[in-house]
């Protein structure tokens, strides 16, 4: 059985633009995550440690721009909103 990912949004940590923003897509959000500008979310992929990122923009085409906070997610969990039970 496949375990559900522990992050809110799958990201490719290498998709960074010249402004330092990481690009993702709303279709890669997990569960009932409602991505909103300014919120902090848990991001990750299968090959890297999870991180925390702030949503900079959610575009009408589904693109999401993120500012990833440096360091492991455990260092920044205080920025995350509690997940619903």
Residue pairs with C-beta under 8 A, 6 or more apart in sequence:
4 30
4 31
5 30
5 44
6 42
6 44
6 50
7 30
7 41
7 42
7 43
7 44
7 50
8 29
8 30
8 31
8 33
8 41
8 42
8 43
9 24
9 28
9 29
9 30
9 33
9 35
9 41
9 42
9 43
9 53
9 64
9 66
10 24
10 28
10 29
10 30
10 43
10 44
10 45
11 22
11 24
11 28
11 43
11 44
11 45
11 53
11 66
11 68
12 22
12 23
12 24
12 45
13 22
13 45
13 48
13 51
13 68
15 22
15 23
15 24
16 22
16 23
17 23
20 67
21 56
21 65
21 66
21 67
22 43
22 53
22 65
22 66
22 67
22 68
23 63
23 64
23 65
23 66
24 43
24 63
24 64
24 65
24 66
25 62
25 63
25 64
26 35
26 58
26 62
26 63
26 64
27 62
29 35
32 84
33 41
35 41
35 55
35 58
35 64
36 55
36 58
37 55
37 56
37 57
37 58
38 54
38 55
39 54
39 55
39 81
40 52
40 53
40 54
40 55
40 69
40 76
40 79
40 80
40 81
41 52
41 53
41 54
41 55
41 66
41 80
42 50
42 51
42 52
42 73
42 80
43 50
43 51
43 52
43 53
43 66
43 68
44 50
44 51
44 73
49 72
49 73
50 72
50 73
51 68
51 69
51 71
51 72
51 73
51 76
52 68
52 69
52 73
52 76
52 77
52 79
52 80
53 66
53 67
53 68
53 69
54 66
54 67
54 69
54 79
55 64
55 65
55 66
56 65
56 66
56 67
57 63
57 64
57 65
58 64
59 65
69 76
69 79
